[in-house]
Amino acid sequence: MKVKTITLYSNDLKSQKSFYQDTLGLAASNETEDSFSIEVGWTKMTFKKSSEKFCYHYCFLIPSNKLEEALGWFGSRLDIVPIEDNFTYFFESWNARSFYFYDGNGNLAECIVRYDLKNTSNTQFTSDDLLCINEIGMPSTHIPTLNDSLINEMGSHFWKGDMERFATNGSQEGLFLLVNNLIKKTWFPSSLPTQSSPFQATIETKKGLFDIEFVAGELKISKKQ
């Protein structure tokens, strides 16, 4: 599964644009008074203006041999979220390691290396090594319903986790984080609430391209023609 486009909402578009353009060096495009986009590998990421503040957790995939180099690159530009006595965390059952930081609106962002993908790079790390949006949080009170909809309508797959607290659907190239926010109330390793914040996305699976809309914990899926 791949996240081809994703649209998130911001009540402070100026700060978010500054973060991506000035801090991370990613050029903004399709700019209007109410939105802007950036290219993150194969994902087009758009932020739209909103009057309400929303909380998101999303993740960038980076080459599997670039964790320490990326940590240094990001650490020279922003504060990395500490995890116990370290700044990275190894997810043993995923064979992946991550570090975390906050974007211009206080959303929890993450960079992850997935060693099973073997997508190494032999060049110095830059923002060009942000390969895609790899994960997006989808908190709700009904993980099984969301998981079934993704499987039945898009042909994606349950990956790891459980149907009670935290599940994942998709593949290592793109995952939905299905969180029961009555049980898991914050995003690791932060105090950011697992809010059911709205987003839209275009998702590629083996069955084709699909537009999805996630609002108030509910999911709508339609196949692109």
Order of alpha helices (4+ residues) and beta strands (2+ residues): beta-alpha-beta-beta-beta-alpha-beta-beta-beta-beta-alpha-beta-beta-beta-beta-beta-beta
